[in-house]
Amino acid sequence: MDTEKEKLTKLLADLKIAKNNLFKHVEGKNTPINIYTHLDADGLSSGAILGKALYREKIPFQITVLRQLEKREIAKILKKVQEYNNFLIFSDFGSGQYLELETELVNKAKFNSFLILDHHIPQNVSNKEEVKLIEQIHEKTKNWHINPYFFGIDGSVEISGAGLCYYFAKCLNQENIDLSPIAIVGAIGDIQNQGLNKSFLGLNTLILEDAMNLGLIEVVNDLNFRSLKPLNEAIAYSTEILLPGLSKDANRTLIFLKTQGILMENSEGNVKTLSELNQDEKQIISTAIIEYASIKLDLEPNKIIKKLIINRYILKEEPAGSELHDAKEFSNLLNACGRTHNSSLGIAIAMGNRKDIYQQSKEALKNYRKSLGESLSWIQENDKIQEKDSIQYFFGEDVIPENIIGTITSMLIFEHIKGVDKSKPIFGLAKRTDEDVYKVSGRAHESIVNQGINLSKAIRDACKQSNLDVLGGGHPPAAGTKIPIEKVELFLENCNIAIRNQLRKK
């Protein structure tokens, strides 16, 4: 079996071909490279890395952020290509739509000056075990398609879209190694730090190594709570550390913290955040929580420590206490920008722009969090989750817009939300404002993904059985599509059947 560095060597060989194709296209021209990228944290990180790398090469570029690479977007892109003949880069999507891109660009328009840099499993591939099919796609599309699965790399946990764009940027110029922290931010945005204590796996470890060797990122052991929220609130509303008597009760949690003999107020009279505590204070709190949980939950301390102590990724050149200092908070900021129609702010920040733009992005983050909180409350207070025998689902109605339906669906399945059955995938549906369709976001808890549930395949199968000519896919635990309003009930029933069939095969 190939080692990580052997896999990387094979990936870099294809990336060098892609680099040469790009340079050949732009030689003697002054037309911009058109970058199309996704609106989430990984997509914005991807776009920013590519933009920064091209800027350094003095190559003009334009970045367009899309909610998804759908057929009507591909039609618009085709029209622009025929008019301007710009080189195209698709980042953090494209693999799930490669057949449409091949048909429209290569076959019909006789245009092959484009590049897909995507970590999602390729279109019509059910899972990573379909090695021969993946090899065939690689061979057929290698001149314009880079995907980690072509090299035996799992794109769901071992490298993100931003990581792939980072390696392409390094191929353009080795000095782009300083963009490694943004690749880590993108990976965290896609929840790829899934190793022990939130460590990284696969090529993400090599990207992290680059960042650490440059002194740009420091990995510290820390408590598994939000670093910028008042600590009593961070503990009380943690979705990963549940403490009977403290969870959901910020006041009792504050009393608990004060009994540990720690001054919990900062110089402004506010409750301190985790980032404001020193290591000795964190150690005291850690010990107190372990003792508390051991008594209340009757757990062995080592089991508590596995969840309580995590790796935190600190961007050393960013201001301490800011959303940019902690890679997790940075990714949250980018995600908020993308999902509140402020993608340009996120791209600019990830490319290094600060000052007024940073303040604007903080306002976007505040509004985003408010929307999430209101949406979750509405779902729970009004019992909006419906069930079939193998799936559960909800409609956003006029409360939850398309841009946050995926985040809400993730929170419902991955956090401890009353009324949600983690043994069934959940589908969130939001009506699109400019089209008679529902945006569908599906999520499955890792416990059932490990049993064989694959949402990407289930959604594609359901679309096919519903006679829908739409694009859909993603990863086994997270996938999506769009469905005409009149076909939504049929689609949901076919999703139910697809999931039921997957469960029978386990």
HUCORHU-V888651 format. One record per run of one state. SS is the DSSP state (H for helix, E for strand, - for the rest). FROM is the first residue (numbers start at 1). TO is the last residue. Records with the same first field share a line. If there is no record, write none. Layout:
SS = FROM-TO ; FROM-TO
This chain:
- = 1-3 ; 27-32 ; 39-40 ; 57-60 ; 67-70 ; 85-87 ; 92-94 ; 109-113 ; 119-130 ; 142-144 ; 152-160 ; 173-173 ; 190-195 ; 199-202 ; 214-216 ; 224-229 ; 237-249 ; 259-264 ; 266-270 ; 272-272 ; 277-278 ; 298-300 ; 316-325 ; 340-342 ; 351-355 ; 382-385 ; 388-390 ; 396-401 ; 415-424 ; 432-436 ; 444-445 ; 450-454 ; 466-472 ; 476-477 ; 506-506
H = 4-26 ; 41-56 ; 71-84 ; 95-108 ; 131-141 ; 148-151 ; 161-172 ; 174-189 ; 196-198 ; 203-213 ; 231-236 ; 250-258 ; 274-276 ; 279-297 ; 301-308 ; 327-339 ; 343-350 ; 356-381 ; 402-414 ; 446-449 ; 455-465 ; 485-505
E = 33-38 ; 61-66 ; 88-91 ; 114-118 ; 145-147 ; 217-223 ; 230-230 ; 265-265 ; 271-271 ; 273-273 ; 309-315 ; 326-326 ; 386-387 ; 391-395 ; 425-431 ; 437-443 ; 473-475 ; 478-484
